[in-house]
Amino acid sequence: MPEPFTLAPAREADIAAIIDIITLSFAHLPTEIALGNVDTPAGRQAASARHLHAWRQHAKNTDVPCAIKCVFTDPATREEMIVGFGEWFIYDKWGQYEQVNELISGHWVEDDEKREIVQRWLEPVVDARRKWLHGRRCAVLVYMVVLPEWRRKGVASMIVRWGVDKCRGLGVLAYLEATEEGKQVYDKCGFETMETVWCNMDDGMREEEKVPAVL
């Protein structure tokens, strides 16, 4: 009997289903709200456009896909659904990693003051990437999401290990920023925590923990 879970490169036609999973997983986080990745028709449309642009830019540099979906195939009906998704931006040439910061640059935030606040808020994440990735060939796991009802079934581990295997094959460093929820998966896959980075809003009331880790 075929395995119920399979991995495959995501297609542009999959973007709506992928944004559904990202929204369910992250739309409540302050960083996502500040970047406009919110659960509204306009927010979903804008997020879709940004991710598709990032995929296309990545494809100009390498044949390795960056968008990986995990598909569940119902054994009885053979119907398929996307239950997990990862974005592995892989840069096997020197100096390319700065491109991955495009998805958290916030340059699309129209209000000048809000854009400056967002960029200042995320500056510690960008600084940590430069600290650990400068001068290296590397891969960055930007998004790793699984539908809530499909968590703890090995989906995330499959996607993470796919990227790890690619990195080992290419001889590049694997890098990610873990949340507390995802850290257990990454630890099992061999990632080593390097430091803890805090993203703080100016009011001091909202903060978000990011844990850079490498393998």
N, C-alpha and C positions, 0 to 999 in steps of 0.2 A: 504494500500500500504506500502511495506517495506521502512524503512528509507534509503536514498541514501548513507549515510556514516555509516560505521561500523568499529569498532576497533577489531584487532586480533593480536596475537603474530606473529612477522615476522618469516619467515622460511629462512633457508640458501639460498634457491633457489631465494629469493627475493632480494638478496644483490645487484645485478646489478641495479635494479630499485631504490633501496635506495641510492646507491652511486650517481646515476644520480641526485637525489634531493639534496643530500648534496653538490655535486659539483656546481649545479646551485645556491645554497644559499650562500655557504661559500668560494668557491675556490678563490675569489678575495681578501679575508682577509689576511693580512700579516702573522698572526699566522699559517693559513692553508698552505700558500705557503711555509713558513719556515719548516713546518713539512712534506712537500712533498705531501700534499693532493691537487694535482693539476689536471687540466683537460687534462690529456694525458692518452693514454692507460696504460702506466707503472704506472702512478700516481693512476689511478682508481684501477688497479689490486692490488697495494700495500695497498691502503686504504681498499679495500675489505678484504684482508687477516688480517689486523689489527683489523677491527671491528668483523669479525667472530671469531678471537682468543679471543677477549674480551667477546663475547657472551658465548663462550664455558667455559671460566674461571668462569664467573658469574654463569653459570648453575651448577657448582660444589658445590656452596655454598647455593643455594636456588632453590626452585621450581618455584618461581615467575619469569616470563620472563622479560628480560630487554629491548628487542627490540619490539616496538609496532608500527604497521602500521595502517594507516587510509585508508580504501578502499572505493572508490566511485563506486557504481553500477548504470550503465545507466538504467533508468526506462524503456526505449524503447527496448534496445537490450539485457539487462542484462549482458553486458560486464563489466568487473571489471578492475580498475586501482588503483595503489597505489598513493595517492595524498599527503600524509603526513607521517612523521615518527618521533618517539621519542625514545631516549635511556635513560631509567630509571634504573640506577644501584642501586639496593636495597640491603642493608646490615643489616640484622636483628640480627647480632651477633656483639659483641664488637670488635673493632680494625680492621675491614675488609676494611674500606673505602679507605685505601691507594691504594688498587688495582685499583681504578678508575683513578688514575693518569697515568696508563700505556698508555692511548691513547694520552697523551700530554707529555710523557717522552722524546720523540725524540731520543731514544737510537738507532733507526734504521738509523739515519743520518750518512752516512759513513765518511764524512770529519770531522775530530776531531775538528777543529776550528769552523766549522759551527754548529756542535752539541753542543759545549759549549755555543755558542752565543744563540742558540734556548733555551737551558735549562735555561740560565741566564735570557732570555727574559720572559719566562713563570714562573719563580720562584715566582713572586708575586701572581699568581693564586694558585699555590701549597701551598704557605704559608697561603693564606686566607682560603683554605680548611682545613688546619691543625688547624688554629685558631678557626674555627667555628665547626669543626666536631670531633676534638680529644676527645676520650673517650665517643663518642656517637654512638648509633645505628642510622643509617641514610640512606637516599637515595639521589642520585645525578642525576639530569637531565643533561646529558652531551650534547646531540644533540637534537634539536627540529627544524624540517624543514618541510616546506610545499611548494609544487610547486607554482611558482609565480601566475599562473592563478587561483589557488584555495585558495589564501589567503583571509582573511576577510570573511570567510564563516563558522567560528566556528571549523575548523579542529584542529588548534593548541590548542584551549581551551579544546576540547574533550580529546586530548592526555595528556595534563597537568593535567586535572581533574582525568583521569584514575590513574596517579601516585599519586596524592594527596589522592585519596580514598584508595589506597594500603597502603600508609604511615600511614594514620589514623587507618586503620584496624590493622596494625602491631605495631602501637605506636612508629613509628620512625620519626625522623626529616627529612623534605624535604628541599633540598638545590639545588641551581642552580646559574649560572652566566649569567645574562641577558645582551643582547645587547640593545641599545636604541630602536631598532625596536620591540624587543620582550617584553620589559618591561611592556607595556600596558596590554598584555595578562596576564602576571604573577601577576601584581597588581590586576587585576579583580579576579584572582583565590585565592587571599588572601596572597600572598607572601609579606614579609616585607624587604625592602632594608636595608642592614647592613652597607655597605661602598662602595666606588668606588675604583677599582684597575686599575692601568694603566700598560700596558705592553709596554715598550719602547725599540726599537732597539738601538744599540750602537751609531748609527749616529745621534740620536735624532730627526730624521725627520719623522720616522714612529712610530705611537703609536696606541694602541687599548684599548678601554675602556671596562672593565668587571665590572659588578655590582652584587656582591654576595647578594643573597636574601634567606631567610628561611621562612618556614611555620611550 
